[in-house]
Amino acid sequence: MRANAVYALTAFACVASLAAAAQQGGFTLNEVFRSGKTVTGQDLQFPTGKVEMVAGVGEFAPGSETPMHKHPYPRSLYIVEGTFTVTEEGKQPRTYPTGSFVIESVDVWHTGGNTSSAPAKILVIDEVPAGENNLVLKPK
């Protein structure tokens, strides 16, 4: 019962189908990402019941980082500018450049941040059961 990126990918597929039909009208869509798994290989699962899509843009100053946290549902990231680094607890960091699309791991403690000297901007997409949050901070 997981959310987020699966719906985003479904939306991308629907738009791609429309784009194929609209291509004759001068519109083309270049697919940038498709996957049924998180970055660590977990299968994506749809939530059940009413779902909300939540999207936002995160801006990270050079050297800034989130507190340790996890997501109960898949979270998708699109790196709009700069680079973004995700470090899962006990693992080596993964750094994603501008243009990367990432489906974060589910229920895995991690931090996210900007380890570069330039600002970073990310589009965050969550699909969660209605009224739920997709962020759990690690207790200290």
C-alpha positions as CSV (number, residue, x, y, z in Angstrom):
1,M,0.0,0.0,0.0
2,R,2.5,2.6,-1.2
3,A,1.9,5.8,-3.1
4,N,3.6,8.6,-4.9
5,A,5.9,7.8,-7.8
6,V,3.6,5.1,-9.1
7,Y,0.9,7.6,-9.8
8,A,3.4,10.1,-11.2
9,L,4.7,7.4,-13.6
10,T,1.1,6.5,-14.5
11,A,0.4,10.2,-15.2
12,F,3.6,10.3,-17.4
13,A,2.3,7.2,-19.3
14,C,-1.1,8.8,-19.9
15,V,0.5,12.0,-21.0
16,A,2.8,10.0,-23.3
17,S,-0.2,8.4,-24.9
18,L,-1.8,11.8,-25.4
19,A,1.5,13.1,-26.7
20,A,1.7,10.4,-29.3
21,A,-1.8,11.4,-30.6
22,A,-0.9,15.1,-30.4
23,Q,2.4,14.8,-32.1
24,Q,0.7,15.5,-35.4
25,G,-0.4,18.9,-33.9
26,G,3.2,20.0,-33.2
27,F,3.5,18.7,-29.6
28,T,6.0,16.1,-28.6
29,L,6.8,14.6,-25.2
30,N,10.1,13.2,-24.4
31,E,9.8,10.6,-21.6
32,V,12.5,11.3,-19.0
33,F,12.0,8.4,-16.6
34,R,10.1,5.1,-16.2
35,S,10.5,2.6,-13.4
36,G,8.5,0.3,-11.1
37,K,11.1,0.3,-8.4
38,T,12.8,2.7,-5.9
39,V,16.5,3.4,-6.1
40,T,17.2,0.5,-3.8
41,G,15.1,-2.0,-5.8
42,Q,11.8,-2.0,-3.8
43,D,8.7,-2.6,-5.9
44,L,6.4,0.4,-6.0
45,Q,2.9,-0.2,-4.6
46,F,-0.3,1.8,-5.0
47,P,-2.0,3.1,-1.8
48,T,-5.6,2.1,-1.4
49,G,-8.6,4.4,-0.9
50,K,-8.7,8.1,-1.6
51,V,-5.2,9.5,-2.6
52,E,-3.9,13.0,-2.7
53,M,-1.1,14.2,-4.9
54,V,1.2,16.7,-3.2
55,A,4.0,18.5,-5.1
56,G,6.4,21.1,-4.0
57,V,9.7,22.7,-4.9
58,G,12.5,22.4,-2.4
59,E,15.4,24.8,-2.5
60,F,18.7,23.9,-0.8
61,A,21.5,26.4,-0.1
62,P,25.0,25.0,-0.6
63,G,25.9,22.7,2.3
64,S,22.4,22.4,3.6
65,E,20.8,19.1,4.6
66,T,17.5,17.7,5.9
67,P,17.4,16.0,9.3
68,M,17.4,12.2,9.3
69,H,13.9,11.0,8.1
70,K,12.0,8.4,6.1
71,H,8.9,8.2,3.9
72,P,6.1,5.7,4.5
73,Y,5.2,6.0,0.8
74,P,7.3,6.5,-2.3
75,R,8.6,10.0,-2.9
76,S,9.7,11.1,-6.4
77,L,12.3,13.8,-6.9
78,Y,13.2,15.7,-10.1
79,I,16.4,17.6,-9.8
80,V,15.6,21.0,-11.4
81,E,18.9,22.6,-10.9
82,G,22.2,21.8,-9.2
83,T,23.0,18.5,-7.6
84,F,21.2,16.7,-4.8
85,T,22.7,14.0,-2.5
86,V,20.7,11.3,-0.7
87,T,22.5,9.4,2.1
88,E,20.7,6.3,3.5
89,E,21.7,5.4,7.0
90,G,24.8,3.2,6.9
91,K,25.2,3.5,3.1
92,Q,27.3,5.5,0.7
93,P,25.8,8.8,-0.5
94,R,24.2,8.9,-4.0
95,T,24.4,12.2,-5.8
96,Y,22.0,13.1,-8.6
97,P,22.7,15.9,-11.2
98,T,20.3,18.3,-12.8
99,G,17.7,16.4,-14.9
100,S,17.7,13.3,-12.7
101,F,14.4,11.7,-11.6
102,V,14.6,9.6,-8.4
103,I,12.2,7.4,-6.5
104,E,13.3,7.4,-3.0
105,S,13.3,4.3,-0.8
106,V,10.3,3.6,1.4
107,D,10.8,3.3,5.2
108,V,14.5,3.8,5.0
109,W,16.2,6.4,7.2
110,H,18.1,9.0,5.2
111,T,19.1,12.6,4.7
112,G,19.0,14.7,1.6
113,G,21.0,17.8,0.8
114,N,23.2,19.9,-1.3
115,T,26.9,19.0,-1.0
116,S,27.9,21.3,-3.8
117,S,28.9,25.0,-3.8
118,A,25.9,26.1,-5.9
119,P,22.2,26.2,-5.0
120,A,20.0,23.2,-5.7
121,K,16.3,23.1,-6.5
122,I,14.2,19.9,-6.5
123,L,10.6,19.1,-7.5
124,V,9.1,16.8,-4.9
125,I,6.1,14.6,-5.7
126,D,4.2,12.5,-3.2
127,E,1.0,10.6,-3.6
128,V,-0.4,9.6,-0.2
129,P,-3.6,8.4,1.4
130,A,-5.8,11.4,1.9
131,G,-4.8,13.5,4.8
132,E,-1.5,11.7,5.5
133,N,2.0,13.1,5.5
134,N,4.9,11.4,3.8
135,L,7.6,12.5,6.2
136,V,8.7,10.9,9.5
137,L,11.5,12.5,11.4
138,K,13.9,10.1,13.2
139,P,13.5,10.4,17.0
140,K,16.7,11.7,18.7
